[in-house]
């Protein structure tokens, strides 16, 4: 069985579409774990209209996405877990082709998505590598340089035991919890598959967490991404992976924290750059192709800092 975990906070405008898109699938060996994270709107009233054996509804005080996801994992009865965001929706062939992988005990199944622009209705498919069964280490080494949506949780079907047995729960109270968890998840997986099935619709909304312009939230996000950076590097030191893979982890995580520089301003930006200098991240930037060369040059031109 598959457990589909949906966390919702003030999702009255989108939760009905999200739930209907799942229920419209013919496949029925699943449960929906819906965690209402302290919504103050009509989310609860709308969900009550969907009262079926398929939907297990839990309401709790607002503690954030990460804690709500962990809560959903503990309630889930399925062998596999899927996370669906409450403002997104899936296609009516969402469950196709999964059985053959689940029967073979694949730890992680990655699938594709279409980006839906809520404002203009524009649709764009998210490209990325596809491959049949490989080790988690091989999967990470392939995806980290070729898939810009590596750390989007909704693109994965995950064996529950992979999370619980390796303590891969989400860091509570932190933003960018996907970034903090997914590289570790892939590296712990024994078998990973990446399919070419475009079955998920990622809706970009004006209120998206990734578009929030609140200055204090932006600063908090930068602090949290540094926390995840340190945590991932520290934990992977103990992983049974090659030195090349450990280097790739550093490169991938370094690229992620560099992206935060352009989101910050003034003193907050200066403080963030100081933190980057402490970590000597310049040493983690390897020139393996022309794109990385350009990125390295831009560090000097635009940010004007030197780390050696």
PyMOL commands that set and color helices and strands:
alter all, ss='L'
color gray80, all
select helices_A, chain A and resi 15-23+43-48+65-75+99-103+136-146+153-155+160-165+177-188+209-211+215-236+243-258+261-263+266-278+281-284+290-303
alter helices_A, ss='H'
color red, helices_A
select strands_A, chain A and resi 2-8+30-37+55-60+80-83+89-90+108-117+123-125+131-134+156-159+192-204
alter strands_A, ss='S'
color yellow, strands_A
deselect
rebuild
show_as cartoon
